[in-house]
Every structure is written in structure tokens, then in C-alpha cells.
Amino acid sequence: MVEEAAAPEATEVLQSEAPLESYGSRTLSIAGQPFTLTWEDDFGGDLNKGQPKSLLNSANWRKENLGVNYEQQAYTNRECVTHPNNWNYCVENGKLTLLARKEPLDCVVWQQCTATSQCGTNGTCAATGYCVYDQNRNGVFDHEECAPADGISNFPANGQQYTSGRIKSDEKVEFRYGYIEFRARMPFAELPAGATPPSGMWPAIWLLGANGAIANGTRDDSVGWPMNGEIDIMEYTQIKENKALYPSNEAMGFNALWREIPESGEMAAAPGGWQANACSDWPNGGDAKCDGDVGGARAQWPGKTIDYHQWHTWGFLWDEKGFKIYIDNMPYNGGTPVGTFTNGDSSTEFQQPMYLILNNAVGGELGCLGWSGRSCTSSAQCANGAACSGGKCQETPSSCINIDWAAHGDKAKLEVDYVRWFHRNSGYPQAARAACQDSDGNGTADNIIRNCGFNEDYTYHRSDLFFDGGQGLTDINNEGGSRGYVQWVRIDNSGWQPHSVQIRQEGFQLNAGTTYKWKVDVKSSVARTLPIKIAQPAAPYGVITTFNCNVGTGWTTCTGPNFTPQATGIYKFEITAGGNAAFNGSQIWVDDMYLGATTNACQPECTGKTCGSDGCGGVCGSCRSGTTCGSWGQCTASSGTCTPSCSGKTCGSDGCGGTCGTCSTGNTCNASGQCTPNTCTPQCSGKVCGSNGCGGTCGTCGSGTTCNTSGQCTPSTPSATRLEAESATLTGCFAEAGGDSGGKVVAFEGNDTICWSNVTLTGRTSATAHVGAPYNNGEAQLKFNGTVIGTLKLATATGGWSSPTLADISTGISASGTGTLCLAGVTHANGWIFSVDYLDLK
């Protein structure tokens, strides 16, 4: 049994934490190359400046719940602003905190019922006919407290005994290449110096490929893991702080994971399995993939020892050649990387856009189970005293968790000061456009098939090729020569239907009455006949044209007959390769897939681009606010980014809202930015603000006050402000069209919240909500930074839900400062309280 450090006495003073200032520079120089800040989240500003609680910035992050890596927690949606007593996420005091808690939670609604007696402990048979649970017995059904499971795989499971936080920037902040920097502090940092922390926490800050995340997102999200690529910039396994188990104390890790054909004897060598290539020797001594057969891709990382009590800074420098990891000694200061990865032909995943994930896991693969199977002679050599049997530790995904939650649960947190993403001013190489995008070579793309030559890895192409017994692997391989990258498919089992193995692109529109031409280059390891067709991608899967192509071991151009659809619709281009066991073990290669109108109509061409012109008068995507499309086809720092200019100046404006310095008393800054002696006598008698008569001031007024003509600061009278409900952060309710002012929020029920961040209430005395409902007495509390400041009640019903007549209800308020303002629903007998259009502050 690992002995946890004793809790400090109430009178003991823990080591003080000095405020840390962010350097705040928008520009960096790395290896002589200038970089500019593209995006950041500073979580309220500089660390430890007393910032009040606020909600996560929904323009940057979304919460996520999933079941993966045998982790023991459920990820919730609970933020400290709206859940002050049981939160898992908090933006406060200039940092983000992801806090784990010991509590049971059943997020998944799956069991059908007709009576509550069928639902077991703490279960209720809901009106929907499904069991819902309140395992933590806080009066709220568990599934309403859980973050959404919006991915394409790894759905959460019930029976979890812990909760925690996980956020991702998927579909919000996705970039290709650049320099990422963040500052973070590990769990239990507030224990006394030298204390061995409890085991079981596994926080991480990492990246996933943007083409394999949210189902039905804004790009093709169908690519599975590990084909989308994973980069774990920071992984921390706190169990390795226990020197009795791990004398080397290398608790800080890094991992790079991408697809690779399974090698002999590996877990995924069975048909249809991929092996993730994790070419590093952390945490378990590496694997065979770190030898010379991976085409040059390397990630050497023995694990690092850090002081978990302290804040540390990570840097991640990424370009088309690979990436480097830095800890505390940053590249713009001449720091040496602690880990280096070089791209090989089999790691093209790392040449695509990626997004960020921040999470604080409990137990699981690296929290506990990752250490299973270590040699032992007694249980004292195993995590948390797990059994030693047959000379091996018998650890489980939760057996190492030994946290005293009552004494130290408030310390089970990952803290993040800031996250920043920079890009090189000179840009980065753009993936080359394949010749098959332009059939007549006139410079204008005419191919409906995007990424026809696979120069962008899996982007725009489906990777789940195997159905109804079909099994195998698919990859993007570099053949070299004139071919370059091509798609490769290995058929391990052809299944029992022709469609069991299908190589396809789907989701494009064809128009009725337009005549199209089509072709594709194919070769096979064995000669065979392949059906190739254009068909509907969903039931009834109607085929509008098809032909058979005889393919041999050399490249064959398969050209189909021209065809004219009878109906406009969405279709797929499919090579059907299943249903014949004779071809089990065979391979197929595909390149130069073409489909276009015989009149060579212009088609969008976005190879290597996520923004900018598509060549047909449209765009390849839009950039988020504050960024612009770089010449290399990716969103990057705005070209209008301000560069301070103080050359030859000692005072005055730097041109970017800052100053080049201030002048001493008796001197004035002239138009040239120089301090010169005053020729005017300042007049400030009896004044605390306003002009001194000599171009200076007698002082400035604080926030919420205005200088009057007598030079006195008086309270400002703020103008009326309208807060649109559909623009708020919504919990339990959702937005739709149909308000008197913009949209409206509906399904607003008890414990639901509508929250606006960065709202200033100083000087405001009333709040008026524009609402409607078919029932009377609907009620909501108005909360400011978690404190109730008013109640809004609809005494008289106004009409139906779908298009209610909207009326005003008001409350007086008395609050000051800036923070988060929320409407919090009070439970109503009819469920739905009211629809909310907006909130006016006066």
C-alpha cells in the first residue's frame, strides 16, 4: 500500500505561490524565423490577478464525454459559474481548472422500461420509456449533467465512479502546423514540497487530426483512429512520482501515434486490425516500431522528471518535416528540444489540420492499467498493493487510485494558465494539386472528386471500407515517381456480399440532365474484374451507372461510359471488391479518381487548403474572427496584426494601443515622441480628472465613472444593453428561429441555464426578459457570478410554444462589476418554463 502524504494541520502554511505574468508577445523569433500569434485562450488574463468566475469561451471549446483507455471517469458539463458546489470546470483567477471528483454517474440512457421498479438503484422510468438515473443523488438526472458524446466512436459507459473535465477545440480551433505553447500545473501541486502524491491521475494536453472527430461536422470526419493521427504533447502519469515503485521518477511523457500495418505477433495482426505506431520509449520501454522499418519517423522520449508542484511551460514546434517538444526552455530563447519527431512516408497524418484536447482522466490505461504485468515478488512492488501473482502485478484500470478524496479531493486538478498557437510569417508548403483535378489541363479544376490523387492523405475520402463480414486495412502510401501518394487496400476477408469491401468517395451532388464522364486508375496484386459504379450513398442505394473493369498487376485506367442522371441528388463513386473468398489476402491500389461534366464545368479545388479561393468563385472555408487566410491556404494570424513601433521614440503611442514610454513631471511628449519641457503651467486645483490645460490630465476616472465638466468623477449612466438568448451559453435548452429580436431559446426547464459572459452590471438597476409560454407562473432566477440578484416570473400565459406571443417581465437589480449573468430555470409543474427571446439591461 502506498502511503499518501498526511494533510497539513490547519495552522500550517503551504508554500506561497508567486504570481506568474504571461509574456504576452504576439510575435516570436524561432531559429531566425518570425512567428505571429494566430489564436490564444488566456482564461481570463494573467495568472493570480483575482479574476471572477466565468464560463468557458464557447467560441474556442466544447465539452466532450466518451469512454476510452479504460478511464474511470464520466466527463460532465458542470462549470463553477452554474454549479458552484459540484463543478468540474472553472475559469477563475486567470486560469482554467479541470477538477476530478469521487462520485458515481450514469450518463448513458439505454434501458427501456415501463415501471421504475425495472430501473434499479436510483433509477426512474421516464415518460420517454427509458430508465434515467441520479446515482450521485443530487436531484438532477445524471445524463443531464454529462457532456455530450458527439464523436464517431468511443461512446461513454455507465457505472463510472468519478467525474472530471475534458474540452476540445474540434470544429472551432483547427490549424495546420505552427508553434503551440501552454503553461500548466499537475494535480496535487498544493501538497507540501517533497510529498509523494496519490496515484491514479492522468492529465493530458494533446492533438487529434481534424478529419476524424465530430460526426457530421463541417469537414469529412469519417477517418478513424489512428489514421487521423494523435500527438500527446503533455501526458503525466502521477503514479510514477512514487519512487518506491519507479525510482527514476519519469512521470512526464509524450507520445505520437499514427497508423501502421501490424507487424508479426502484434495485438492487431488479426484481419481488419490497425496497429497504432507509438514510436517512443515512454512509458513502457518502447516497442519494435522504433527500429529502422518505419521510414524515418522517430519520436525519442525516455520520459522526464519534473517538479509537479510548480507551473511548467510546454512548447510544440510543428511543420511539414515533423515536430519538436520543449519544456520550460523555449525555442525563442534558444532552448533545446526534449523530444524530436521526423515525418516519414507512413506518418502523413501529421501534415493535416489538427485540434486541441485538454483533459484530466482518472485511472485507465496510463493512470493504472498501463503498468499492469510488471515483474514482482510481492504486492508491495505493485500499485496500491495490488496482488502479485505468478511473478506479475495484477493491476486493474482503477486499482492504483488511492486518493483521500475528503482531505485532498480539491487538489485533483489540472490547471492551465494559457494556450497559444503561433504560425510562421512565411507560411508553410501547401499540398500539391494532383493532375487529375484538371482533365483538360487548362488550369481550371473540373473534377468533382476532391483530393483525387490522395495528396491530402484521407481528407474527403471514406476510410471505413468493410461491411457484412468484410475485413482488411486501407492506407495512403507513397509510391514515388509520377504516382506519388495512392490509396492501398488489403482484403483480409471479402465478406459475404459484393459491397462488403467498397472503395469510395461519397457525398457529391450530380444534376439531372447533365452528362458526366468518369474514370479511375486501379491495379491489383492478382488479376480480377472489379465492378465500378455511381450510386446513391443511402437506401435504396440506387445504381445510376456501372461497368466492369478488368484489372491486372499493372496500373489500368478504368473508364466508364458517359451517363446522364435522371434526378438531381447526392451520390457516391464506388469500386466494389467484396463477396469473393478467392481474393482474400489480395491487395488493390487506387489513384486518379475522376468524375466531371463532359462540358468541363468548373469544380471547387481546395487541395491543401482550408480557406481562400476555390477557383470557381467560392471559398475553401472561412477563418475564425481575428485570423485571415494566408497565401498557403490555411487560417493564420491576421495580416492586420499590429507590430509596435518605437524606433527613435521615448514616449507617446507605439501604434498598437500601447506606449513607448511616459514623460516625467514638467515634461510633455511632442509629436516626434520626445519628452520636452512644459511651457504651460498645469491647472488642477480642485480637480481629480480632466484636462490640466497643458495637453495633459489631472487624473483619470475608474471603471463605471465619467469625468464631468468640473473635473470630478461621477457614476456613468450606461446605455441599455440587449443580451440575445440564442447568443448565450446554453445548458439543457436550445436555440431556434422565431424571436421578435433574432432567434429564441426553447425547452428552457428547471435547472437549465442561459448564461452570458463578460457582462457589466455597474450602474444598471433593472433587467427585463422577453419571454412567452402557454402556461402561467413560469419562473427563472437571475444570477450574477453565481449569486441570485433577481427573480423573473411570467404571471400570465401568452400562447403556444412554436410561435408564442412574447411579453416583457422585469426585476430590479443591484450589483456591480463584470462577470457572468445567467437565467436559471426554477422547476415548473409543466416542465417547460418559457421561451426566451432576449434580456434587456437598463
N, C-alpha and C positions, 0 to 999 in steps of 0.2 A: 504494500500500500504506500503510495506517495504521500508524504506529509505536507499539507498545504501550510503556507505561512500564516501565523496567527494574526487575527485582526488587531490593529493598533488600539491602544487604550484611547478613551475619549479625549484625554488631555494631551495625547501625543500629536505633535505637529509634523505632518509629512513634508518632504522636501518641497520647497516652493517652486512654482513653475514660472519662469521668466517669460514675459510677453514676447512673442516672435513676430517680427514685422516681415511682410512679404516685400520682395524687392520691387515688384510692380512694373517691371520694364516690359514694354510692348515689343522691344527689339532686342535681339541677341546676336552675337557673332560666334559661330561654331566652326572651328577649323578654317577661319578666314571667310566663311560664307555668312552673309546676313540672313537672319530669320525674323519673321514678324508674327505677332500673336494673332491667331485666327479666331480662337474661341477660348473662353475660360468660365469656370464657376468658382467664385471665391467664397461662397457660402456665407455671405453677409459682410465680407471685408476682412481686414487684418485680424489675426487671432487675438482673443482675450481683450476685446475692446468693449465688452458689455452689451453687445447687440441683443435685442429681444428675440424671442422665439419667432420663427417664420416658417412658412411651408416650403417644401422643395420647389425649385423652379421647374414647372411642368413643361416649359419650352426646351429644357435640357434632358429631363429624366422621366422615366416611367417605372413604376414598381413592378416586380415580377415574382411569381410563385411557381416553383417546379420541383420535381423530385429527381435528384441526380446524385451520383457519387456516394450513395448510401447515407447522405446527410440526414441529421436527426431533427431538423427544424422545419417549421412552416414559416414562409415569408408573408408578413401581413401588410396591410395598407395604413397602419396606425402611426400618425405623426403627433408630435408633442403638442402642437397647437390645438388639435381637435381631440386628442386622447391624453390629457396631462398625466394620467395615473398608470397607463399601461402602453406607452408608446414604444416603437422600435426604430423610429426615425426622428431626428431632431436637428434642425438648423438653428443654432443659437451660439452667441459669443464668438462669431467668426469662424465656425467650423460645422461640419456635418458629423453626426454621431449615429452609427448603426449599432443598436443595443440588443443583445440576446437576452431572453428571459426563460425561466423554467415554468412552463405552463402547457397543458395539453390543448391541441387544436385539431379539429377535423374539418378540413377545407372543402373536401370533395362531396358534392351531393350526387348520389348514385343509386341508393337503395329505395326501391318503390315500396309503398305501404298503403294500407287502408285504415290503420289504427296506430296510435302512439305506442301501444304495447309491443309493436313489432320493431321498434327503433332502438331498443337497448338503453344503456346508461346515458342519461342527459339528452336523450333524443326526443324529437317531436315529429309527428306525422303532419306535414304542412298541407295546406289546401292544394298544393300542386300534385299531391300524391307521392311525394318523396320525403324520406327522413332527413331532418336537419338537426344539428347538434349544437349544444352550448357546453362543451367539455370543460372550459375554464370557468364556467358558471358566473359570468359577469353580466348576464341579462341580454347579451347580443348573440345571435346565431353565428357560429364560427365562420361559415362561408362568407358572411358579410364583413368580417374582419380581415379576410385574406386578400393578398394581392392577386391580380388576375393571372391565369395561366394562358398566355396568348401566343406561345411558341408553337412550333410544328411537331414537337416531341417532348419527352421527359415530363409528363404530367405529374402533378403532386399526388401524394398518397395520404390517407388518413392514419391516425394513430401516432402522430408526431407529438413529442413531449416537450418541445422547445419552440420558441418563436424568435424571429430575428428580422433583419432588413436586407434587401437586395434591390439595387436600382440599375437601370441600363439606359443607354442613350440611343438605342435602336430606333431608326426612323426619325430621329431628332438631331443627333450629332454623329455623323458618319463621314470620315475623311480617309483619304489615301495618303500614306507617307507623312513625314514631318517629325517634330520633336514634341513629345508629351512629357510633362513634368507634374508631379504631385507631391505633397507633403502629408505624411500620415503618422499615426501613433498606434501601437498594437494594444490588444486587450490586457487588462490588469496592470497598465502602466503606473497606476497610482499606488500599487503596493510598495512597501519600503525597498530601498535600494538593496540589491543582493538577494531578495526573496525569490524562491522558486515559485513561479506561478502555477496555478492548477492546470490540468491538461484538458484538451478537448476542443479548443477554439481553433478555427481555420479561416482567418480573413484573407481576402484577395482583392486585388485591383488588376483587371485584365481586359483583353480584347477578343472579340469574335468577328469572323467575316460577316459583312452586312448582307450577303446573299443567302444566309441560312438562319433566319430568325423568326420574325413575326409571320404567321400565316396570313396570306393575302395582304401583305404590306405594299409599300409603294414601289418596290423592285421585286424581281423574282427571288422569293425567299424559300425556294424548294430544295436548295442544296443542303444535304445532311452533314452532320459532324462525323468524321474530322475533315471532310472535303472542303469545308468553309474556312478551316484554319483557326487555331487558337494560340494566343500569346499571353501567358501569365506573367505579367511584368513583376508583380509582387505577390508571392504566396508565403504565408507564415504559418508554421505548424508548431504551436506553442508547447506541445509535448516534448519537443527537442530541447527546451530550456531545462529539462530535468537531467542534470549532469550524471545522476546515478544510472540512468538508462542510456544517455547519449553524452559521453564525456566530451566529444568535440563541439557540442552545442551549436551545430549548424542549422539553426531553425528557420533562417530566411532563404527562400528558394525562388527559382524562376523556371519556367517550362515553355517550350514551343512544341505544338502538336499539329501535325498535318497528316495527310493520308499516305499510306504506303502499302504496296502489295505484301500480304503476310509472308514472313519467312518460315522456313521449316520449323515445326514444333511450336509455333506461336499460338496463342489463345484463339485468334481469329482465322486460323488457317482453314477452318471448315468452309465449305462452299457458301458464298454470299457474304463473307465477313471482311471488313476492313480492319487493318491494324493501324492505330494511330502511331505515327513516328514521334517518339519523345526522346530526341537525341540530346540528353543531358545526363550527367551522373548524379543529379539530385532528384528525388530524395533517397533512392534505394540503390545507388551504385551504378545507374545507367543500364543499358541493355545492348543487344547485338547491333542495334541500328546506329550506334555511334562509331561503327567501323567504316571501312572505305567504300561501302556499297551504296551510299546514299547520295551520290552525285555531287559531293562538295558541301552539302548542307550540314552545318555543325552548330551546336549550342553547348559550349563547355561551361559548366557551372557546378562547382563542388558543394554549393551551399555556403551561406555566410553566417557569421556570428555578429549580432547587433545587440545594443542595449535596448531592451524592449520598453524601458521606462521613458525613453527620450523620443522626441519627434525626429523623423528622418525624411530625407528628400530623395525621390527616385527620378531619374531621367531616362527616357526611352527615345533613342535616335534611330529613325527608320527611313530607308529609301529603297530603291529598286534592287540594290545589291544585298540587303539584309538589314540587321539592326544591332544596336549595342545598348547595354543596360549600365546605368550609373547609380551609385548610392552615395549621397551626401557630397561627393566631389564631382561637380557638374562639368559637362564638356566645355561650356563657355568660360570656365575658369581653368581650362587645361587639364581637367580630370581624366583619369584612366578608366576605361570601362571595366566593370567586374564580370561581364559576360558578353560574348560576341557571337553572332549568328550570321552565316553567309548563305544566301539563297542558292539552292541547286535546282536542277530542272524539275525535281519532284516536289518542290515547295512553292509552286506558283500561287498558292493560296495567299501568300504574303505580298502579292502585288495587286491586291484588290482593296476597295474601301473596307474599313472595319469600324466597330463601335465599342464603347467602353462599358464595363460592368464593375460595380463596387458591391461586394457582399461580405457578410460576416457569418460564416457557417459554423455549425456545432457538430462535432463528431464527424463521421463519414470516412471517406477513402483516405484522406491525409490527416484528418483530425484524430482518428483512432485506427481504423481498419488497415490503413496503408502500411502499418508497422507489423501486421499480423505475419506469423510464420518465422519470426526471429528465433535464433537458437537460444536455448535457455537450459539451466539446470534446476531452477526453482522459480516460483511465481514472483519472487522479489525482483527478477530481471524482466518482468512483463509490466505493461502499462496498467496502473491502478491495481496491481496484484492479480491480474488475470491468470488463469490456470496455465501451468507449464505441463504439457502432455506430449509424450513421445519426443522430447527434446525441442518442442516448438511452442511458442506463446499462442494461446488460444484466444486472441483478442477479437472483439466484435466492433461494429460501427459505433457503439456507444460505451464500450467497456472502459475506456480511458477517462471518461468525463468524471471529474472529481471536484467540481466547483461547489463551494459552500455558498449557495445562492442567497441565503439570508444575510450573510456577512459581506459577501463580495459580488453579488449579482449586479450591482450598479457599475461594476468595473469591467464587465464582459462586453466590451465595446471596441469597435474600430472607429477611430476619429480621423477625419480628413480635413485639412486646412484649406486646400485649394486643388484644383485640377486645371491645367493649361495645355493648349495644343497650338504649336507654332508650325509654320511652313517656311521653307527656304524661298527667299525672294526670287531666285532664278527659276523656280519651279522644278518639275521632275519630268522624266521621259513619259510620253503617252504611248499606250499600246498601239502598235501599228494596225492600220486598217487592212484587212485581207482583200486580195484582188477580187474575190467572189462577191464583194459588196457592190461592184460596178461592172455589170456584164459587158457593156459596150465600150468601156474604157474612156468615157467622155468626161470623167471627173465628178459626175453626179451619181450618188448611190441609187440603185434601183432594186435592190434585193430586200424583200420583206423579212427574210430570215436575218435576225440581228446576230452579230458575232459568228458569222457563217464559217469562219476559219478557226474558231476556238482560240483566238489570240487573247481573249479575256478569261481564260480558264472556263469555269462553268457558267458565267454570267449569261443569263437569258436562256439557258438550256436546262431541261429537267434531268435530274440525276437518279430518280427512283424508277429504274427501268424494269423491275422484276415483279411479276404478279402471278397469282394462281400457280404456285409451285416453282416459278422461275427463280433462279439464284445465280449470282455472279458478282462481278466487280466492273466498275467503269472509272476511267481516269482520263486526264488530259496529258498526253505525252508529247515531248518534243522529238520529232523525227529528224530534225535538222534539214539541211538542204533547202529546196524550194518549198517543201511542205510546212516546215516549222511545226507548230502545235496541231495535233489531231486528237479526236476522241477515240479512246480504246475501250472495248467491251470484251470481257471474258465471260463466257457462258458456262457456268458450273452445272446448272440443271435447266434444261429448256422448258420445264413445266409441262402442263397437260393441254395448253391452248396456244395457238399461234401468238396471241397477244401477251403471253406470259413473259416474253422478252421483247421490249419495244424501245427503239432509239428514236427520240422525237424532240421537236420543238413545238410548243403549243401556245395558244392564246393570241394569234394574229387574226385580223379581220380580212375576209375576202368579200368582194362586192358582186352582186348579181349582175349579169350581163357583161362583165369584164373577162377577157380571155387571158389566161395565165400560162406561163411556161415554167418548167421545174426540172431540176437535176441534182445529183449528189455523187460525190466520189466515194467509192467503197472498195475495201479489199478484205479478204478472209484468210484465216490460216488453212482452211480447207475449201475446195470449190463447192459452191452451193447456189441455189436460187433463192433470192430474197424478195418477198412481196413489199412494195413501196406504195404508200397511199396518202391521199389527202382526205381527212375525215373530221367529223365533229369530235371535240375533246371530251364530251359528256354524253350521257344517254340521250338519244338512242344510238350514239356513235355511228351515225350515218356516213357511209363512204361516198364521196362525190367523184373520185377518180382513183384508179390503181393500175399498176403494171408489175410484172415480174422481171427482175434483173439477174442475169447470170454473172456471178462474181467469182473471181479466182484469187490466187495468192498475190497477184499484182494489182495495182490500182486500176479500177474500172470506173468510167463515167457512166452512171445510170441516168438516162434521160427519159422522162415520161412524156406522154402525148399532151399537147396543149388541151386545156379544158376551160369551160365556162360555167361557173356556179349558177344554179337556178335561184338561190336565195342568199342574200347578204347575211353573214354570220361570222362566228368565231370558229376557227378550225385548227387542226394540227397536221404537221408533216411527220409521217411515221415510217420507220423501217421495221418490219415485223420479222423477228428472228427466233421465235419460240415454237414449242409444240412438237419438236422432233428430237428424240433422245440420241439420235445418231450424231448430233452436233454438240453433245455435252463435252466440255473441255476445249471447245474451239474458241477462236478469237475473231473479232471484227474491228476494223478501223474505219473511221468516217471523217471526211473533210469536205470543204467547199460545198456546203448545202445551199442550194439556190431556189428561190421562188419569186417570180415577179411578173408583172403585166407585160404582155407582148409589146405594148407601146412604150415600155421602159419609163414608166411614171416614177417620179422622184420618191424615194423612200428615206425616212429618217436614218441617219448614220451617226451612231454615238459610241463607236468602239473607243475604249479608253477614256470616256468622258462621263461625268455625272452632271454637267451643266454646259452652257454655251450652245451655239448654233448646231442644229441637227442637219443642216444643209438643205432643208426643204422649207425654210421659213418658220420653223418651230424651234424648240429648245430641247436639250437632253436632260433637263431638270433645272430646278430653281435652287438658289442658295439661301440659307437662313439669314435673317437680319444681321447686319454687321459684317457680312462677308460678301465677296464678289467672286465671279468666275475667272480663274486665272487662265492664261494662254494655254496651259497644259490640260484644260478641260475638267479641272477639279475646283471646288469651292475653297477659297483661301482668304487670307487677310485682305480686307477692302483696300482697293487702290487709293482710297482717300484717307488711309491711316496717317495720322499726324505724326511728324517727326519734329520734336522740339528743336528750336534753333536759337542758340545764344552766342554765336560767334561774334566776338567783339563787343558784347554787351555785359554790363554788370547789374542791370536792373530792368524792370519792365517785362512785358509779355514774352513768353517763349513761343507764341504762335499756336499753342495747343491747350490753352486754358491754364497753364502754369506760369511761373515767373522765372526770370534769370537772376533774381536777387532783389533785395529791398534796400532803400537808402536810409542812412542814419538820420536822426533828428537834425533839422536845419538844412537838409538837402532834399532836392527834388529830382526825380528821374525825367530826363528830357526825351525828346522823340528819337534820339540816337541810342537810347538805352544806357546813358551815362548819368551818374549822380552829380548834380551841380548845386552850388549854394543857393538857398532861397533868397529872393529879392522881395518877398512878400512876408508880412507878419501874420501868422495864423491866428484866427479869432475863434476860440472855442469856449469862451466864458459862459457857463450855464448850459452848455450843450454836451450831449453824450453821443451824438451821431450827426450825420450830415456833413456838408461842406465846411472846410475851415477857411474858405475864401482865398486859398492859395493853390488850389488844384489838388489838395489832399482832403482828408476827412478827420472829423472829431471822434470817430469811432463807428462801429457797425452794430446793427441790431441782431439779436439772436433769432433763431428759427421761430416763426409764428408771430413776429413783431415787425412793425414798419416804422421808419423814421418820419416824424411829422415835420411841419414847417418850422417848429420851434426847436428842432434838434433833440427831440425826446422820442424814445422808443415806446410805441403803443401797440396793443394787440392788433394783429392783422385780422381783417374780416375775409375769410376765404370764400371764393366763389363756390357756387353749388357744384357738386360732383355727382355724375351718374355712373354707377357701377353695374355693367350689364351682367346678368346672371350667367349667360352662356359663356362669358369670358373668364369665369371664376374656376377654381379647382373644385371639382365635384366629387363627393363621396356618397354612393348609394343612389344617386339620381342621375339624370342625363339631359342633354340639351336637344332641342328640336326647333324647327322653324315656327313662326306664328305669333311672335310677341308684337306689342304695339311699338316697341323700340328694339329692332333687331330680332333675335330669337328669344326663346324662353326655356326655362328648365322645368322638367316634369318628373313625375314619380318621386317627388320630394316627400319623404315619410319620416317617422320618428327615428332619431339618431342620425339621419342624413345631414350632410353639411354642404354649404355653398360658401366658399372662402375666397377672399381677395387679399393678396399680399401687398405690402408697402403702402398701406392706407394711412393718411394723416388725419387725425380727428381734432387736433388743436383748433379751437375756435368754432367748432361745429356743435350745434345744440339739438339737432333733430335728424332722424332717419325715417325715410318713407319708402316702403316696399310696394311695388306694383304687382298685384297678385290676383288670382282667381281660382274658384273651386265650386263644385256643385253642393258642397256641404258647408255648414257654418262652423264656427269655433275652431277652425284650424289655427295653430299657434306655433311660432318659432321664437327662439331666444336669439338676441343679437349679442355676440361675444367678441370682445376685443382682447387679443393676446390671451385667450382662454377664460377671461372674466366676463360674466354676464353684465351688460350695460343697458339692456332694454328688452322689452317683450313686444312682439308684433302679433296681433290677433285679428283674424277675419271674422267679425261678428255675424255677417250676413252672407249667405251663399250668393255666387254671381253667375253660375252657369256650368255647362258641361266641360269635361276635361280636354277634348280635342281642340275646341276653339272657344275657350271661356271668355266671357266679358271680364275685363281686368279692372280692378279698383285699387285705390291707394289706402294703405294702413300705415300709421305713423307711431313713433315713440320718441320721447325726449331722451337725449343722451348727454352724459357729462364725462368726457375722457379727453386725454391729451397724448401727444406723441405719435409715433409712426409704428405700425405693426400689422398684424393680420386680423381682419374683420370677417366674422363668419355669421351666417344664418344657420342655426342648429335646430332641426325639427323636434318638436315635442309630440310624443306618441298620440295619435288620434284614433278614435274608435273605428273610423272608416279607412284607416291605413294612410292613404294619400292625403296630405295636409292641404297643399295648394300648389298651383303652378306659379313660378316666379319669373317675372319679366326683367325687373331691374331694381336697384336700391339707390335712392337719391339721398345724398348727404347735404345738409344746409347748416 
